[in-house]
Amino acid sequence: MLIVMKDHASAQQIQHVVDHVHGAGAETHLSKGEVKTVIGVIGEREIIYTLDMEGFPGVSEVIRVLKPYKLVGRDFQAEDTVIRIGNFQIGGGAFGLIAGPCSVESEAQMLEVARGVKAVGANMLRGGAYKPRTSPYAFQGMGLEGLKLLREAGDAAGLPVVTEVLDVRDAETVAEWADVLQVGARNMQNFMMLEELGKMRKPVLLKRGLSATIEEVLSSAEYVLKGGNRDVIICERGIRTFETYTRNTLDLAAVAAFKSLTHLPVIVDPSHATGRRDLIAPMCKAAVSAGADGLIVEVHPDPEHAKCDGPQSLDLGGFGAVAAAIDPLLLLEGKHL
């Protein structure tokens, strides 16, 4: 249920509604604008549908939402969410350009990448310290040491850092070192982890699962917002289809759909979506044109010798060319780095 308050409703009127909802056994989440306040009501359907709020002082409208997600929807919040990450923003016209290697391998590698991507326009640094790999024998990442190297490189280049939380038991440790906590495709429906990240006050980058529907992605984001963390970034990274030419199938229609359904920022990962270095640039341009709020691109100083995902990684020169290619498109879309 969404309770839309009248323009300039008083604090007392808003609190009266909140107290009544809490007294009935439901929860509330407030979205306050300059003029209007919307109160999201969360709880058991039987409780919510017995609430009769239409006649309360200051209430303008009551909307009973049938979708499984409430807080992430534009019914709850019409304007785009803008997330501040360090000195940068994403959403509401601010474009996030996130770049870095699949995995942290060494201090020299991370410093070279961080300074290189920053020089051509990146505003966030990515790197994997804990790596979920299909094969148990593949490189699994450097763990805590990798987190420290990522942080060091980000600080040296003046970039906030993004890295994946692989296990809920590591969430607090990762949050100590990272600015943005990434939930990978395989963990998109790890609801225990989503609930834990909802208690934290670090932005969450939520990647779409390999076979997840749009509604399932938004429902996963709802877990984080329900916990109190409003800073969630949705990431389209391709879905599994019958096609084998590319690693996955980039669903650009989902980008446009997400933008219409949710106020949260939506970014695209062309590296995992295609698995092919030669397709990253055109998919980056297509993503900007589809309305994406950002890109997350794998960049390595020597892709041919990368410990993982080399074939889908750009070198620094290739990433510079991509950054230059999307610049005029960002201008056309009314967005900026």
N, C-alpha and C positions, 0 to 999 in steps of 0.2 A: 504494500500500500504506500502511496505517496500522498502526503498532506501538503498542499500548496497554500502557504499563508498569503494573506492580503499584502499588497504593497505597503512597506513601512510598518508592518505589524510590530507591536511592542515586544520588548524582551519578556515582559510578564505574560503576554498572550502565548508566546512561543513556549515558554517554560511550563505553562499550564497544560498545553497539549502534550508536551514531553512527559510530564509527571503522570498524566492520565494513561498514556500508552504504557509506561513502565509499570504502573499499578495494575494493568491488565495482564502483565506477564510477557510483554514483547519488548524489543529493543528499538532504539532510534538512532539514525544517522542524519546529521544536519548538513545541508548544503546552503551556505549563506552567500547571496549576491548583494550588490549595493542596494537594491530595492526590495528584492523578494527572497524569502527563505522557503526551502523545500525540505520537509521532514520525511525521510525514508523510514518505514516501519518494517522490521524484520522479526519473524517468529513463526510459530505454528499457525497454519492456515485457519484452523478453527478459532483461534484467538483473534487473529486479524480481522476476519470477516464478521465478528460480532461487535467490533468497534464501530460506534456511530459517532463520527467526528464532524459531520457536516455543519452542525449547529454551534460549534464552539466559537467563542469570540476570536476574531482574527483569522479564521480559516476561510479561504477563498474557494478551494476545490479539493475533493478527495478522489484520487485515481487508484483503482484496484488493479495492480499489475499482475498479469497472468504468466509472464515470462519467468523462467527459473532464476534469472539474474535480475537484480533490482538496482544496486548501487552503481554498477558499471554502465547502465543504460542512459541514453539521452533523455528518457522520461524524468529521471532523477536529476540530471544536470545537463542542460542544453549546451552550455559553452564548453570549449575544449579545455581539458586539464593541461596545465603547464607545470612541468616538473623541473625544479632547479637542481642541478648536479654540479657541485663545485661552483665555478664561475660561469657555467653554461646552463642553457635551458633546452628543453625539448617539448614540443607541443605548442599549439596556438600560433603557428608560423615559425617557431624556432626549430631548425632542422638539426637532428643529431647525426653526426658522421663518426661512426665508431669503427676503429681499425686496429688490427694487431694479429699476431699469430694464433693458430689453433692452440698451441701449447707453449708454455714458457720453457725454454731450453737452457738458457744461460744468461748471465748478466750482460755480456756484450751484445747478444742477440736482442734483448729487450730494450736496451738503451738505444741501439741503432734504429730499431723500428719506431720507438716512441718519438725520437727526435725527427725521424724521417716523415712520419705521417702527420705530425704536428705542423711541419714546415709547409705542407700542401693543403692544410685546411681541416684535418681531423680535430674533433673537439672531445673525443673520449678514446681511451686505450683499452683494448680487450686482450685477454690472454688466459689460457686455461692452466690452472694449477692442479686441479683434480679432473682427470679425463675419463668419462664413461666410454669405454670402447667395446665394440661388438665381440672382439676376441679377448679372452682373458690374458693372452700372451703379448698383446700389443702394449705400447708405451702408455702408462697410466697417469703420467704427470709427475711433477716434483713435489706436490703437496705443499706443506707450510713453507718450505724454502722457496717454492715457486711463487707463492703469495707475496713473500717479502721482496723478491726480485721484481715482480709486477708493480708493487707499490713504489719501490725505489725508482723504477723507470718512469712511472707516471709523475712522480714528484719532480724528477729531473727535467721532464718536458713540460710540466705545468698542465698535465691532463688528469682528469678523474679516471678511475679504472673500473672495468667491468669484468667480472669473472663468475664462473658457475659454482653453485652450491650443489654438490653431488649427493650429500647425505645430510639428513636433518641434524645428525649429531655434530656436524661440522659447521652448522649455520652461524653460530656465534663467533667461531674463529675466523671464518671468511669475512663476516661483517666487520671485524676489527681492522681488516686490511683493505677491503674493497669499498668503493663508493656506490656501486650498483650490483645487486645480487641476481645472477642469472639462473633461471630455472630451465633446464634443457628439455628437449622434446620428449625424452623418455620419462621425465619426471613431471610432466604437465599435470597429470592426475594423481600425483603423490600428495594426497590431501593433508596428511600429517605435516608435510613440509610446508605446504601453502599456508596452513594455519599458523605455523611457527613464524613464517616470514611476515604474516599479517600483524604479529605483535612487535615487529621491529620497525625502526624508523629509517630504513634505508630503501631507496627505490628498488623495485623488482622488475627485471626484464623477463617476461614470460613467453617462452617459445611454444609455438603450436606443435602439438603432437603429430607423429607421423600419419596417423589416420583419424585425427580429431576433427569433428565438425566445428563450424563457427560457433554454434551455441555452446558446445562443450568447452571451447577456449574461454568464452566469456564467463561461463559458470566457474571455471577454475580461477579466473581473475576475481570473481565475486568472493571466493574464499579469503583472498588476501585483503580486499577492501572491508569485508565483514569483520576482520580482526582489528581494523583501525588504521591500516596502512593504505593511504589513498594514492600512493605514487607507484603505479603499475604501468609498464610499457608492454604492449602486445607486439609479438614478433612473428610475422609470416616467414617460414623457412622452408616451404615446400612440403607437399604431402606425397605419400606413397601411392603410385598408380601402376598401371601395366607397362608404362614406358620405361625402357632400359637405357636409352641414349643418354639421359641425364640422371643424376643421382636421385633426385626427387622431381616433382612437378611443381613449379612455382605457381601458386594460385593468386594471381594479381586481382582477380575478381573479389577475392576475400578481403583485400586491402580496402577496396571501395566499400564493401559491405561493412567491415569493421568501422570505418569512418562514419557511416550512417547510423550504426547501432550503438556505438560507445563514444564517450567523451575522452577516453584514454588515448594517449599517443600510440600510433601504429608504425612500426618500422619493418624493414624487409632484410632478410639475410640471403643474398643471391649466391653466396659461396656454397652453403649447404643445399640450397634449392637446386642448383645446377650441377655442382661437382666438377665443373669445367671452367678453367681459367678464361677461355675465349668467349664465354657467354656472360661473364660477370658484368662487363661494361654495358652491354645493351640492356641487361636486366636491371641495372642500377638506374638507367635513364627511364626505363618503363615504370619502375617503382615510383620515381618522383612524379611522373605524369599521372600515375594512378592515385596520387594523393598521399603517399607515405610521408610520415613525419621524420624519417631517418633511415639510415642504412647501417648494417653491421657487416664489415667485409674482412675476410682473412688476408693478412699481409705478412709476408716473411722476407727477410733480406736475401735468402737463397732457397726459393721454393723447391728446387730439385733435391735438396738435401734436408728438407724439413722432416722432423720425426713423425708428423702425422698431417694428413690433408694437404700435402704439397701440390697435387694436381689442381686443387681448387683455390690455391693461394696466389695472389698477385705479388710481384716484387714491388719495390718502392716506386720505381718509374711507372709501372702499370697503374698503381694506385693514384699517383699524381695525375695521370691522364684521365682517370675516372673522375677525380675531383674537379678537374677543369671542364670535363664534358657535362657534368650535371649543374654547373654554376648558372648557365643561362636558363636552364629549365627551372631551377629554384626561383629565379627572378620572375619567370612567367607564372609560376604557381603562387607567387606572393610570399615566399618563404626565404629564410636566411639562415646562414650558419652562425 
